[in-house]
Structure formats: C-alpha cells, structure tokens
Amino acid sequence: MVQQAFWLAEKELKSNWIALIFTGTATVFYALLSIILLEQDSRNLFGTETMYYNNFLLDITF
C-alpha cells in the first residue's frame, strides 16, 4: 500500500512539475513581500525601540 502511494506521488510529480515550481516560486515571493511589510508595520507601531525577533516562532508562523 505504501509502495502504491509512492508510485502515485511519483506519477503526479512527473505530470505536474511545472505547477509545483510555480507554487514554490509564488510562496517564496509572498513570504518575502510579507516579511518586508510586517517589518515596516512593526517599526511604525513600536517606533525606534529595539525589536527582538524569535526566529523559531517566525518560521512556524510562515
């Protein structure tokens, strides 16, 4: 059963590899855009205070 699942996943990846690449590219683009916008908004909210970023929490969120 697991072998059949891997066989099916392989067939799907072979036929939809272009969609997978575009999905990954769009995800990276929107992530970079949201990072920039969230950084600007947080600087406007908190002013010139030093901000501490929890990288692990940011990775889980995005």
PyRosetta script that sets phi, psi and omega in degrees:
from pyrosetta import init, pose_from_sequence

init()
pose = pose_from_sequence("MVQQAFWLAEKELKSNWIALIFTGTATVFYALLSIILLEQDSRNLFGTETMYYNNFLLDITF")
pose.set_psi(1, -43.1)
pose.set_omega(1, 178.2)
pose.set_phi(2, -65.9)
pose.set_psi(2, -38.5)
pose.set_omega(2, 178.9)
pose.set_phi(3, -62.8)
pose.set_psi(3, -38.8)
pose.set_omega(3, 178.1)
pose.set_phi(4, -67.1)
pose.set_psi(4, -36.7)
pose.set_omega(4, 178.1)
pose.set_phi(5, -64.7)
pose.set_psi(5, -43.4)
pose.set_omega(5, 177.9)
pose.set_phi(6, -66.5)
pose.set_psi(6, -37.0)
pose.set_omega(6, 177.5)
pose.set_phi(7, -62.5)
pose.set_psi(7, -43.8)
pose.set_omega(7, 179.3)
pose.set_phi(8, -66.1)
pose.set_psi(8, -42.1)
pose.set_omega(8, 178.5)
pose.set_phi(9, -62.8)
pose.set_psi(9, -39.0)
pose.set_omega(9, 178.5)
pose.set_phi(10, -64.6)
pose.set_psi(10, -42.4)
pose.set_omega(10, 178.7)
pose.set_phi(11, -63.7)
pose.set_psi(11, -41.4)
pose.set_omega(11, 179.5)
pose.set_phi(12, -65.4)
pose.set_psi(12, -41.6)
pose.set_omega(12, 179.2)
pose.set_phi(13, -66.0)
pose.set_psi(13, -37.1)
pose.set_omega(13, 178.6)
pose.set_phi(14, -65.4)
pose.set_psi(14, -35.9)
pose.set_omega(14, -177.1)
pose.set_phi(15, -88.8)
pose.set_psi(15, -19.9)
pose.set_omega(15, -175.9)
pose.set_phi(16, -122.2)
pose.set_psi(16, 31.0)
pose.set_omega(16, -175.4)
pose.set_phi(17, -68.7)
pose.set_psi(17, -31.0)
pose.set_omega(17, 179.3)
pose.set_phi(18, -67.5)
pose.set_psi(18, -42.3)
pose.set_omega(18, 178.4)
pose.set_phi(19, -63.6)
pose.set_psi(19, -37.8)
pose.set_omega(19, 178.6)
pose.set_phi(20, -64.5)
pose.set_psi(20, -40.8)
pose.set_omega(20, 178.8)
pose.set_phi(21, -65.9)
pose.set_psi(21, -44.5)
pose.set_omega(21, 179.0)
pose.set_phi(22, -65.0)
pose.set_psi(22, -36.9)
pose.set_omega(22, 177.2)
pose.set_phi(23, -63.8)
pose.set_psi(23, -44.8)
pose.set_omega(23, 178.0)
pose.set_phi(24, -63.7)
pose.set_psi(24, -40.9)
pose.set_omega(24, 179.3)
pose.set_phi(25, -65.1)
pose.set_psi(25, -44.2)
pose.set_omega(25, 179.1)
pose.set_phi(26, -64.5)
pose.set_psi(26, -37.7)
pose.set_omega(26, 178.2)
pose.set_phi(27, -62.6)
pose.set_psi(27, -45.2)
pose.set_omega(27, 179.1)
pose.set_phi(28, -64.3)
pose.set_psi(28, -42.5)
pose.set_omega(28, 179.9)
pose.set_phi(29, -60.9)
pose.set_psi(29, -48.1)
pose.set_omega(29, -179.4)
pose.set_phi(30, -67.7)
pose.set_psi(30, -32.7)
pose.set_omega(30, 176.9)
pose.set_phi(31, -65.8)
pose.set_psi(31, -44.9)
pose.set_omega(31, 178.3)
pose.set_phi(32, -64.0)
pose.set_psi(32, -40.1)
pose.set_omega(32, 178.3)
pose.set_phi(33, -63.9)
pose.set_psi(33, -42.7)
pose.set_omega(33, -179.4)
pose.set_phi(34, -69.7)
pose.set_psi(34, -33.0)
pose.set_omega(34, 176.9)
pose.set_phi(35, -61.8)
pose.set_psi(35, -46.1)
pose.set_omega(35, -178.7)
pose.set_phi(36, -63.5)
pose.set_psi(36, -46.7)
pose.set_omega(36, -178.1)
pose.set_phi(37, -66.8)
pose.set_psi(37, -40.8)
pose.set_omega(37, 179.5)
pose.set_phi(38, -67.5)
pose.set_psi(38, -35.7)
pose.set_omega(38, 177.9)
pose.set_phi(39, -65.2)
pose.set_psi(39, -44.0)
pose.set_omega(39, 179.4)
pose.set_phi(40, -64.6)
pose.set_psi(40, -42.8)
pose.set_omega(40, 179.6)
pose.set_phi(41, -65.3)
pose.set_psi(41, -39.6)
pose.set_omega(41, -179.8)
pose.set_phi(42, -69.3)
pose.set_psi(42, -33.4)
pose.set_omega(42, 175.6)
pose.set_phi(43, -68.1)
pose.set_psi(43, -36.5)
pose.set_omega(43, 176.2)
pose.set_phi(44, -67.9)
pose.set_psi(44, -36.5)
pose.set_omega(44, -179.5)
pose.set_phi(45, -70.4)
pose.set_psi(45, -47.0)
pose.set_omega(45, -171.4)
pose.set_phi(46, -100.7)
pose.set_psi(46, -1.1)
pose.set_omega(46, 177.2)
pose.set_phi(47, 71.0)
pose.set_psi(47, -134.9)
pose.set_omega(47, -175.0)
pose.set_phi(48, -96.7)
pose.set_psi(48, 10.5)
pose.set_omega(48, 178.8)
pose.set_phi(49, -63.4)
pose.set_psi(49, 149.7)
pose.set_omega(49, 175.8)
pose.set_phi(50, -72.7)
pose.set_psi(50, 127.7)
pose.set_omega(50, -177.5)
pose.set_phi(51, -101.3)
pose.set_psi(51, 138.0)
pose.set_omega(51, 176.7)
pose.set_phi(52, -104.7)
pose.set_psi(52, 122.8)
pose.set_omega(52, 178.4)
pose.set_phi(53, -103.7)
pose.set_psi(53, 125.3)
pose.set_omega(53, 173.0)
pose.set_phi(54, -88.5)
pose.set_psi(54, 102.0)
pose.set_omega(54, -174.1)
pose.set_phi(55, -61.8)
pose.set_psi(55, -35.8)
pose.set_omega(55, 179.6)
pose.set_phi(56, -64.3)
pose.set_psi(56, -43.2)
pose.set_omega(56, 179.6)
pose.set_phi(57, -65.8)
pose.set_psi(57, -39.5)
pose.set_omega(57, 177.7)
pose.set_phi(58, -64.8)
pose.set_psi(58, -38.2)
pose.set_omega(58, 178.2)
pose.set_phi(59, -65.3)
pose.set_psi(59, -38.5)
pose.set_omega(59, 179.3)
pose.set_phi(60, -69.1)
pose.set_psi(60, -39.6)
pose.set_omega(60, -178.0)
pose.set_phi(61, -66.5)
pose.set_psi(61, -44.0)
pose.set_omega(61, -176.7)
pose.set_phi(62, -110.1)
pose.dump_pdb("model.pdb")
